[in-house]
Amino acid sequence: ELRLSRDKERRALIQFQRELFTMDAQKERIATAQQIERQKGSLDRAEKEVEATRARSAQYETENLVRLAAQISPTLPVYGETVVMATLGAHAATSVITGQLAASQQKKGALLELDAQRRALERDSEIAQLTFQQKLMKGEAQFAFSGNDSYVYVDKPGIPDLGDVSIPEQARQNKQLLEGYLQNVAQIGDESIDNLISEASNMLYAIDHYFVVSDARVKRSLFNFIERLNRIAEKSVGYEMSFFDILFGFYNNSFLVNEDNADEAVIKARWFVWINALGRRILQMPHFELAPCFGEYIWHASQFARPGYGTIMFDVQGGNDVFICFTNDIRHKIRNSDKDIYEIVIGGWNNEKSAIRLTSLGKSVAEVSFYENNMAALNPYGYESFWISLNNGEIMVGRGKVPGQNVFLSWKDPYPIQNIRYIGLSSWNAPLVFNNFTFYDQVPIQPVPQHIDRASREVVKMNVGVARSERSSAVAVIRDEVAIENELEEAALI
């Protein structure tokens, strides 16, 4: 019994030792597994740091490209950054970023070539601007755009000497052409509107010097013809914009009317009344084109129901300069006057900035450049929607069809102009095409300024593949530079 008892104890001890050995082995395996997991975690963190570094590099490269593109070509639409949230594996992220970095270097070379072209164009533009200013001083040019601070409209360029020596041969020929055109229109009936408009366009082209209309008889015949055009325009339907272009062309021709002559000044003032009557008909159309007006306003037939409060909205396509005027009196001309008004310019200064002014062609009280906010520019290739609200001296200008949103320009007048009812529309040296010019009595409660670039304004649906590895997954935030490059290439092609 004692021997059996000792054998039992020995077997129990052996079993205990085996269990103890097994436990030690398990502990070693657990420790080894934990060490392996720690090493795997360190490896994963290292890989994530590499990915983050490459992502930051790609982000920096993308921002540089966008900034460089904005500096290179102000006429090209600057597309913003599209941030894509995606769950990507380490290897997938690395391959995408590596491809982006390689493409970035190629794009940078192309953009640098565009920069060289831009600089060459700027030099040509400066030379052309100097030439134009010289012509203006000599009286050979009627209109000017002066620097980055103000607009200049010259009603009366210097009258040149009309001696035989100073008269250009082209002016002598144009005088004969004008007399021939006047004889032609005398033989054309009022029903032949297309022929009359064609001859009137030829006359405008010919009047490029004072000598062309120096003969009082010729000028009187021309004034009678302009009055005839107005009578036809009052009765015609479908030719409003053509007559508007012609009449405004005669009105803005500084060689035609001598402002120092009281009788001719009265005649020109009468033309302004005719043009505005025709312009009111045009502005009420759902779709119309506005000729170059050089800051002279056409007054809309509609008014704000409540003085000083209201919103206008419109779609416009053009290269530069939408002029909007809010005023309390339209009994006199606005251009070059010191009348207190609210003048809003969208896409002014060669489509480089927008501004608010308190007098016609005056200094800006608020402005924003295209480089600060790309909503402050027009689109010469398509329509853009804008809204402008007036709330007792507080002016807000925004893009889109929802007043109060996408505000890119605002200003509050500490001494609001009272009884603002009338709205004027004008342009500068390029035609503008409008759609759906509408009025609203409501005004936004408060501005909601936000910057939405061109890429974000469009609904972009992207299916991002999710790549997961067996060990871990990483969440990476990357810049969608590929989309930006494609858009820049399309813009460059345009």
C-alpha positions in Angstrom: 0.0 0.0 0.0 2.9 2.3 0.9 4.6 1.5 -2.5 1.3 2.0 -4.4 0.9 5.3 -2.6 4.4 6.5 -3.5 3.9 5.4 -7.2 0.7 7.4 -7.2 2.5 10.5 -5.8 5.3 10.1 -8.3 2.9 9.9 -11.2 1.1 13.0 -9.9 4.4 14.8 -9.6 5.4 13.8 -13.1 2.0 15.0 -14.4 2.5 18.3 -12.5 5.9 18.7 -14.0 4.5 18.0 -17.5 1.8 20.6 -16.9 4.3 23.1 -15.6 6.5 22.5 -18.7 3.5 22.9 -20.9 2.6 26.2 -19.2 6.1 27.5 -19.6 6.0 26.6 -23.2 2.7 28.3 -23.6 4.1 31.4 -21.9 7.0 31.4 -24.3 4.8 31.1 -27.3 2.6 33.9 -26.0 5.6 36.1 -25.4 6.9 35.3 -28.8 3.5 36.1 -30.4 3.3 39.3 -28.5 6.8 40.3 -29.6 5.8 39.5 -33.2 2.7 41.6 -32.9 4.7 44.5 -31.5 7.1 44.2 -34.4 4.2 44.1 -36.9 2.7 47.2 -35.2 6.1 49.0 -35.5 6.3 48.0 -39.1 2.7 49.2 -39.8 3.4 52.5 -38.1 6.6 52.9 -40.2 4.7 52.2 -43.4 2.0 54.7 -42.4 4.6 57.3 -41.7 6.1 56.7 -45.1 2.6 57.0 -46.7 1.8 60.2 -44.8 5.2 61.7 -45.9 4.5 60.9 -49.5 0.9 62.2 -49.2 2.1 65.5 -47.7 4.6 65.7 -50.6 1.9 65.1 -53.1 -0.4 67.6 -51.4 2.4 70.3 -51.4 3.0 69.6 -55.1 -0.7 69.9 -55.9 -1.1 73.2 -54.0 2.0 74.6 -55.9 0.5 73.5 -59.2 -2.9 75.2 -58.4 -1.1 78.3 -57.3 1.2 78.4 -60.3 -1.8 77.8 -62.7 -3.6 80.8 -61.1 -0.5 83.0 -61.6 0.1 81.8 -65.1 -3.2 82.5 -66.9 -5.8 84.7 -65.3 -8.2 84.0 -68.2 -8.2 80.3 -67.6 -10.7 79.0 -65.0 -8.7 78.1 -61.8 -10.1 74.8 -60.6 -9.9 74.2 -56.9 -8.8 71.2 -54.9 -11.0 68.1 -54.6 -10.3 66.3 -51.3 -11.1 62.6 -51.6 -11.5 60.5 -48.4 -10.7 56.9 -49.2 -9.7 53.8 -47.3 -6.7 52.5 -49.2 -4.1 49.9 -48.5 -0.5 50.9 -48.0 0.7 49.6 -51.3 -2.3 51.1 -53.2 -1.7 54.5 -51.7 2.0 54.3 -52.5 1.4 53.5 -56.1 -1.2 56.3 -56.6 1.0 58.9 -54.9 4.1 57.8 -56.9 2.1 58.2 -60.1 0.9 61.7 -59.0 4.5 62.8 -58.3 5.7 61.7 -61.7 2.7 63.4 -63.4 3.3 66.6 -61.4 6.8 67.0 -62.8 5.5 66.8 -66.3 2.7 69.2 -65.6 5.1 71.7 -64.0 7.1 71.7 -67.2 4.0 72.4 -69.3 2.9 75.2 -66.9 6.3 76.8 -67.1 6.0 76.9 -70.9 2.6 78.5 -70.5 4.2 81.0 -68.1 6.7 82.0 -70.8 3.8 82.5 -73.2 1.9 84.6 -70.7 4.9 86.9 -70.1 5.2 87.4 -73.9 1.5 88.3 -74.1 1.8 90.7 -71.2 4.7 92.5 -73.0 2.6 92.8 -76.1 -0.4 94.0 -74.1 1.7 96.7 -72.4 2.9 97.9 -75.8 -0.6 98.0 -77.2 -1.9 99.9 -74.1 0.8 102.5 -74.5 -0.1 102.9 -78.1 -3.7 103.3 -77.3 -3.0 105.9 -74.6 -1.0 107.9 -77.2 -3.9 107.7 -79.6 -6.2 108.9 -76.9 -4.0 112.0 -76.2 -4.0 112.8 -79.9 -7.8 112.5 -80.2 -7.6 109.4 -82.4 -9.2 107.1 -79.7 -12.5 107.8 -77.9 -12.3 105.4 -74.9 -9.7 104.3 -72.5 -9.2 102.0 -69.6 -6.7 103.4 -67.2 -4.6 101.2 -65.0 -6.0 99.2 -62.1 -7.7 102.0 -60.2 -10.2 103.7 -62.4 -12.1 103.7 -65.7 -11.8 106.7 -68.1 -14.4 107.7 -70.6 -13.5 110.6 -72.9 -16.6 112.3 -74.3 -14.6 114.8 -76.3 -11.1 114.0 -77.5 -9.0 116.9 -78.5 -10.2 118.4 -81.8 -7.4 118.2 -84.3 -6.4 121.0 -86.7 -8.7 120.8 -89.8 -6.2 122.4 -92.1 -5.5 120.7 -95.4 -2.1 119.4 -94.3 -3.4 117.6 -91.1 -6.4 115.8 -92.7 -5.6 112.2 -93.3 -6.3 110.8 -96.7 -8.5 108.1 -95.2 -10.7 110.8 -93.6 -11.2 112.4 -97.0 -12.2 109.1 -98.5 -14.5 108.3 -95.6 -16.2 111.7 -96.1 -17.1 110.8 -99.6 -18.2 107.4 -98.5 -20.5 108.9 -95.9 -22.1 111.2 -98.4 -22.7 108.2 -100.7 -24.3 106.2 -97.9 -26.7 109.1 -97.1 -27.7 109.2 -100.8 -28.3 105.4 -100.7 -30.6 105.5 -97.6 -32.7 108.2 -99.2 -33.6 105.6 -101.9 -34.4 102.8 -99.4 -37.9 102.5 -97.9 -38.7 102.1 -94.2 -39.7 98.5 -94.8 -36.2 97.5 -95.9 -34.9 97.4 -92.3 -31.9 95.1 -93.0 -30.6 97.4 -95.8 -31.0 100.5 -93.6 -29.2 98.8 -90.7 -26.4 97.8 -93.0 -25.9 101.3 -94.4 -26.0 102.7 -90.9 -23.2 100.4 -89.8 -21.2 101.5 -92.8 -21.7 105.2 -91.7 -20.5 104.4 -88.2 -17.4 102.8 -89.6 -16.7 105.8 -91.7 -17.0 108.4 -89.0 -13.5 108.1 -87.5 -12.4 111.8 -87.8 -14.0 115.2 -87.3 -13.4 116.1 -91.0 -15.8 113.3 -92.1 -18.7 115.3 -90.6 -17.3 118.8 -90.8 -19.9 119.7 -93.5 -23.0 121.1 -91.8 -25.2 119.9 -94.6 -23.9 116.3 -94.3 -24.2 116.4 -90.5 -27.8 117.6 -90.7 -28.7 114.9 -93.2 -27.1 112.3 -90.8 -29.1 113.6 -87.8 -32.3 113.4 -89.8 -31.4 109.8 -90.8 -30.8 108.9 -87.1 -34.2 110.3 -86.2 -35.7 108.2 -89.0 -34.0 105.1 -87.6 -35.6 105.8 -84.2 -39.1 106.2 -85.7 -38.7 102.8 -87.5 -37.3 101.2 -84.3 -40.4 102.3 -82.3 -42.7 100.4 -84.7 -40.5 97.4 -85.5 -40.5 94.0 -83.7 -37.6 91.7 -83.7 -35.0 94.3 -84.6 -34.7 96.0 -81.2 -31.1 94.9 -80.5 -29.9 95.8 -83.9 -31.4 99.3 -83.7 -30.0 99.6 -80.2 -26.5 98.8 -81.3 -26.7 101.4 -84.1 -28.2 104.2 -82.1 -25.8 103.6 -79.2 -22.9 103.6 -81.7 -23.9 107.1 -83.0 -24.5 108.3 -79.4 -21.0 107.2 -78.3 -19.2 108.5 -81.4 -17.3 111.5 -80.1 -16.5 112.8 -83.6 -20.2 113.1 -84.5 -21.4 115.6 -81.9 -19.6 118.7 -80.7 -20.4 118.9 -77.0 -19.6 122.7 -77.0 -22.4 123.3 -79.4 -25.6 123.7 -77.4 -27.9 122.6 -80.2 -25.9 119.5 -80.9 -25.8 118.7 -77.1 -29.6 118.9 -77.0 -29.8 116.5 -80.0 -27.5 114.0 -78.3 -29.6 114.2 -75.1 -32.6 113.4 -77.2 -30.8 110.3 -78.6 -30.2 109.2 -75.0 -34.0 109.3 -74.4 -34.6 107.2 -77.5 -31.9 104.7 -76.6 -33.4 104.2 -73.1 -36.9 103.8 -74.5 -35.6 101.1 -76.8 -33.4 99.7 -74.0 -36.4 99.2 -71.7 -38.0 97.0 -74.3 -34.9 95.0 -74.6 -34.2 94.6 -70.9 -37.7 93.0 -70.4 -36.9 90.2 -72.9 -36.0 86.8 -71.3 -32.9 86.8 -73.5 -31.0 89.8 -74.8 -27.6 91.1 -75.8 -26.2 94.4 -74.5 -23.9 96.3 -76.8 -20.8 98.0 -75.5 -22.2 101.0 -73.5 -19.0 102.3 -71.9 -20.6 102.9 -68.6 -23.8 104.7 -69.8 -26.8 103.1 -68.2 -30.0 101.7 -69.6 -32.8 101.9 -67.1 -35.0 98.9 -66.4 -38.8 99.4 -66.6 -39.2 97.6 -63.3 -38.5 99.2 -59.9 -38.1 98.0 -56.4 -41.5 97.8 -54.7 -40.0 99.0 -51.4 -37.4 101.8 -51.8 -33.9 100.7 -50.8 -34.8 97.0 -50.5 -34.7 94.3 -53.2 -32.7 91.6 -55.1 -32.0 91.2 -58.7 -30.8 87.9 -60.3 -29.6 87.2 -63.8 -27.5 84.8 -66.0 -24.8 86.4 -68.1 -22.1 85.5 -70.5 -19.3 87.8 -71.5 -15.6 88.6 -71.3 -15.7 91.5 -68.8 -17.6 94.3 -67.1 -21.2 93.9 -66.0 -22.3 97.3 -64.7 -25.3 97.5 -62.3 -26.5 100.8 -60.9 -28.9 101.5 -58.0 -30.2 105.1 -57.9 -33.1 107.3 -56.8 -33.2 109.5 -59.9 -32.9 108.7 -63.6 -33.8 112.1 -65.0 -30.3 112.7 -66.1 -27.2 110.8 -67.4 -25.1 109.0 -64.9 -21.8 108.5 -66.7 -19.0 110.8 -65.6 -21.4 112.5 -63.1 -20.9 113.0 -59.4 -24.4 111.7 -58.7 -24.6 109.5 -55.6 -25.3 106.0 -56.7 -24.4 102.4 -55.9 -22.4 101.1 -58.9 -21.5 97.4 -58.9 -19.0 96.1 -61.4 -18.6 92.3 -61.9 -15.6 91.1 -63.9 -14.2 94.5 -64.3 -10.6 95.5 -65.0 -10.3 93.0 -67.8 -12.2 90.4 -65.8 -9.7 90.5 -62.9 -11.8 91.9 -60.1 -15.3 93.1 -59.0 -16.0 96.2 -57.0 -18.6 98.5 -55.5 -18.5 102.3 -56.2 -20.5 105.3 -55.0 -20.2 107.4 -58.2 -20.0 106.6 -61.9 -16.5 105.3 -62.9 -15.4 106.4 -59.4 -13.1 104.9 -56.8 -14.0 101.6 -55.3 -15.3 101.4 -51.7 -15.1 97.6 -51.7 -13.5 95.2 -54.2 -12.3 91.6 -54.5 -9.9 90.2 -57.1 -10.3 87.0 -59.2 -7.1 85.7 -57.5 -8.7 86.1 -54.0 -12.0 84.5 -55.1 -12.5 83.1 -58.5 -16.3 83.7 -58.3 -15.6 87.4 -58.9 -15.2 87.0 -62.6 -17.3 86.3 -65.7 -17.2 83.3 -68.0 -16.7 84.2 -71.7 -17.6 80.7 -72.7 -20.8 80.1 -70.9 -23.5 81.5 -68.6 -22.9 82.2 -64.9 -25.7 83.1 -62.5 -25.3 86.1 -60.2 -27.5 87.9 -57.7 -27.2 91.4 -56.1 -29.2 92.5 -53.1 -29.8 95.9 -51.6 -30.9 96.2 -48.0 -31.0 99.8 -46.9 -27.4 100.6 -47.9 -26.1 97.0 -47.4 -25.0 95.5 -50.7 -24.2 91.9 -51.2 -23.1 90.3 -54.5 -23.0 86.5 -55.0 -22.9 83.8 -57.5 -25.6 81.2 -58.1 -29.4 81.2 -57.9 -29.8 81.3 -54.1 -29.6 84.9 -52.7 -27.5 84.9 -49.5 -25.2 82.1 -50.6 -21.8 82.2 -52.4 -21.2 85.9 -51.4 -18.0 87.2 -52.8 -18.4 90.9 -52.4 -20.3 93.0 -49.8 -20.3 96.5 -48.3 -22.5 98.4 -45.9 -23.0 102.2 -46.4 -22.9 104.0 -43.1 -25.0 106.8 -44.7 -27.4 104.9 -47.0 -28.8 106.7 -50.1 -32.5 107.2 -49.6 -35.4 106.2 -51.9 -33.4 103.8 -54.1 -35.9 102.5 -56.7 -34.3 102.3 -60.1 -31.9 99.8 -61.6 -29.6 100.5 -64.5 -27.6 98.0 -66.6 -24.5 98.8 -68.6 -21.3 97.3 -70.1 -17.9 98.6 -71.1 -16.1 97.8 -74.3 -17.5 94.2 -74.9 -21.0 92.9 -75.5 -22.8 90.9 -72.8 -25.5 88.3 -73.2 -28.2 88.1 -70.5 -30.8 85.5 -69.6 -33.7 85.8 -67.0 -33.1 89.3 -65.6 -35.5 89.2 -62.7 -36.5 91.3 -59.6 -37.4 90.1 -56.1 -38.7 92.1 -53.2 -37.1 89.9 -50.6 -33.5 90.4 -49.5 -31.2 87.8 -47.7 -31.4 88.0 -43.9 -27.6 87.8 -43.6 -24.7 87.0 -45.8 -23.4 83.4 -46.0 -19.9 84.0 -47.4 -18.3 80.9 -48.6 -15.8 80.0 -51.3 -16.9 77.4 -53.8 -14.6 76.8 -56.7 -15.6 75.5 -60.1 -14.8 71.9 -59.4 -16.8 71.8 -56.2 -19.8 73.5 -57.9 -20.3 70.5 -60.1 -21.6 67.2 -58.7 -18.6 64.8 -59.0 -19.3 61.2 -58.3 -16.2 59.1 -57.7 -16.1 55.4 -57.0 -13.0 54.8 -54.9 -11.8 51.2 -54.6 -11.0 50.0 -51.1 -7.9 47.9 -50.8 -7.2 46.0 -47.6 -4.2 44.0 -46.7 -4.2 40.9 -44.4 -2.4 42.6 -41.6 -3.8 46.1 -41.5 -5.6 48.9 -43.3 -4.8 52.6 -43.4 -7.0 55.6 -43.9 -5.4 58.1 -46.2 -6.5 61.6 -47.2 -5.0 62.5 -50.6 -5.5 65.3 -53.1 -7.2 64.2 -56.4 -4.5 65.8 -58.5 -5.3 63.6 -61.5 -8.8 65.3 -61.8 -7.2 68.7 -61.4 -4.7 68.0 -64.1 -7.4 66.8 -66.5 -9.4 69.9 -65.9 -6.4 72.2 -66.4 -5.6 70.4 -69.7 -9.2 71.0 -70.9 -8.9 74.6 -69.9 -5.6 75.0 -71.7 -7.2 73.5 -74.8 -10.0 76.0 -74.6 
